Amino acid sequence: MSTYFISDLHLDEARPDITRAFFDFLRGPAAGAEALYILGDFFEAWIGDDDDAPLIDEVIRELSHYSGTGVELYLMHGNRDFLLGADFAQRVGAVLLQDPTSLSLAGHRVLLMHGDSLCTLDKEYMAFRRQARDSNWQQALLAKSLEERRAIAAQIRAASKAMNSRKAEDIMDVTPEEVERIMREFSVDILIHGHTHRPGRHSLSISGAPAERIVLGDWDKNGWCLKAGKDSLELIHWPID
């Protein structure tokens, strides 16, 4: 059986095509998988596990059915859905992973990350990330009404879009030195992450040994996944209708 890795679907009621493509993926290529890892930004925004939007109920039904078939399901926070909590994970039959998480895969020692923490040159974003991961800040946000939280999420998205439009491309990509540092720290030879929306496979040398960084693609015009077999890794994409 294969293991699949996806990220950056940015599920949103404004993009029903992506939601349909994800459900088709669960029922098709990923059906009967050993495990599915969703490495962050699964949703365009997450305002709390008490969100009552119709899309959330749809996704919960599909994922709970999927995990109920015996597939191991794992979730990691992204920069858009850092408030995903234990209640949502329990309802869909998933395990919430720490970022980063290491594991053995296809004969390699692998590190899984969302990828935003690797973009250390983006000082504005890193400052927001520190704030957004602060438990007191999160509790204060979750204490607000759903209506207030939806408005705040919209403001954050608008501010992020405005800031990103002014930033150089390399600032929003990973910092090579940080990639090397964390791969050495965890003694891995493969790093799998999303976040940058720049899918690809990059050969590296870590402590004199060959290594690789695999970047998952964002779901927009195409769906993306990394398929891991017993001794193979394949980055796959297909058109979203």
N, C-alpha and C positions, 0 to 999 in steps of 0.2 A: 504494500500500500504506500501511497505517496503522502507527503506533507506539503501543505501550501502556505505561502506567506503573502499577505496583501496589506496595503496601507493607503491612506489618502483617498478614500472614496468620497468623503465630504458629503455624506447623505443629507439631502435637504428636500423639503417639499417642492421647491422650485425646479428640481431635477428628477422627475419621476423616471426618466430613462435610465439613470444610473441605478436607482433602486431596483428597477426591473432587471437590469443587467446583473446586479448582485444576486438577486434571487435565482436567476437562471444559472449563475455560476454555482450556487449551492446545490441546485438540483441536477446540474450537469457535470462539468469537469471535477468539482470538489466532492461530489457524492461518493460516499464510501471511503473517503480519505482517512488516514490515520489521525491527522491533526490539522487544524486550521489556525494560523496565527494572524491576528489583525493588529498591525503595529502602529496604531494611532491615527488620529484624524479620520476615524470611522464616520463621524458626523461632522457636518459643517460647523455646528455649535452644539454644546451640551450645557443646559442650564440647571441640571440636577436630575436625579433619578425619579423625581416626582413630576416630571414633564408629562403633560397629558395630551400632547400633539398626536393626531392620528398616525403619523408616520412612525412614531415610537412603538405604538401597539403592533403595527404591521411587522416591524423589524423583530420585535420580541417574539411574535408568533413564529416567524420563519426560523430564527436562530434557535429557539427552544426546540422546535421540531428537528432541526438539523443536529444539534448536540444530542438529542434523544435517540438518534440512530446509532450512537456509539462513537461519533467523531469527537476527539478531544478538542475543545475550543478555548483559545487564549486571547485575551485582550490586553493592549498596552495603551496608556494615555498618550495623546498627542497634544499639540499646542492649541487645538480647537476643542478638544473634548476632555480636558484635564479634570473635569468634575465627575466623570464616570465613576460610579461608586459600587459598593458591594451589593446593593439591592438589585441594580441592573444586571450585574454579573450573575447573581444567583438566579434571577428570572430567566436568563437565557442559557444557563448551564455552563458558564464560562469561568475561567480562572483569570484573575487580574494579575498581570506580570509587573514586576519592577522594571524600570528603565535605568540602566541596561540589565539584560538577563543573558546568561551564557548557557550553552547546551552543546551536546555532541550531535552531529548531523552529517550523514553521508561521508563518514570517515574523517570529519574535520571538527575542530573546536571552533564554535561559532558564537558570535556576540550579536544579540538582537537589540536594536534601539529604534526609537521613533526618528531621531536624527537632528532634532532642533537644538539639542545641547551641544552639537558639534559645530554650530555656526557661531563661533566665539567672536568673530570680527563684527558681528551685528550687535553693537553695544546697546542700542535702543531695545532690541528684542530681548536680549539677555537680561536686561533690567526688568522688563515686564515678566519674563519667565520666573525670575526669583520671586516677584510679587505674587504671581498666579499660583505658585506652588506652596505659598505660605498658608499654613492651616488656619490661622486666625483670619486672614483675608478671605479664604474660601468659606469659612463658617459665617462671616458677616454677609457675604454674597448670598449664600443659601438661605439666610434668614429673611431675605426679601421675598416679596410676592413673585409669582410666575410672570406676571405682566411686567414688573420692574426688571426682573432678570432678562426677559426677552429684549427689553429696550437697551439694557446695558450691553448684552451680547451684540446687538446690532451696532452700537456705538463703537465697541472694540473692533469689530470687523471693518467698519468704515475707516477707523483710524489706522488700522494695520494696512489696509489697501492704499491709503494716502501716503503712509510712510514708505512702503515698499516701492511705490512709483518713483521715489526720489533716490533710492539706493542703487549703488553699483551692483552689477550681477554677481561679482565675486564675493561681495560682502554677505549675500544671502545664501551662498553655498557653504559647504563644510570647510573648516580650516584643516589643511593637511596635517599640520603638527598635532592637532587635537585628535585626529583619527589615529595617528601613529601612537600617541601617548596612551589612549584608552585601550587599543589593541594589545599593546605591551603589558598594560596593567592587568588585563584579564587573560593574558597568554593565549590569544586566539589567532587563527590564521584566516578567518573569514568574518567580515562585518556585514550585517544585513540591516538596512535602514530605509526609511522613506523621507518624508518632509520636504525635500528640495524640489520635487517634481522634475527631476532630471534622471530618468531611469537609465541604467547602464551597468556595466561590469568593468571594474578598474583594477588592474594588476598593481600590486604594491610589494615592497620589501620591508619586512618588520624584523628588526634585530638580525638582519642578514639572511632571513628566510623568506621564501615566496609567500605572498598573502594576497587577499582579494577583498575589495569592497563592492558589494552588490547593492544597487539603489533601486528600490521598488518605484514603479510609476504611479502617478495619480490617475484616478478614473475620471475621464472627461470625454474625449472623442474615442478613446480606447480604454478597455479594461486591462489590468496588469496583474500578474502573479508570478511568484517564484515557485516552481515545482521541484521538490526534492525527492529523489528516489533513493534506493539503497546506496548507490555510489555516483549519483549524478545530481546536478543543479541546473535548472533550465528557466531562464527568464522569458516569459511568454506574454504576448499582448494580442488583442483581438478588437475589432471595431464594435462600438456601442451604437446601436441603431436608434 
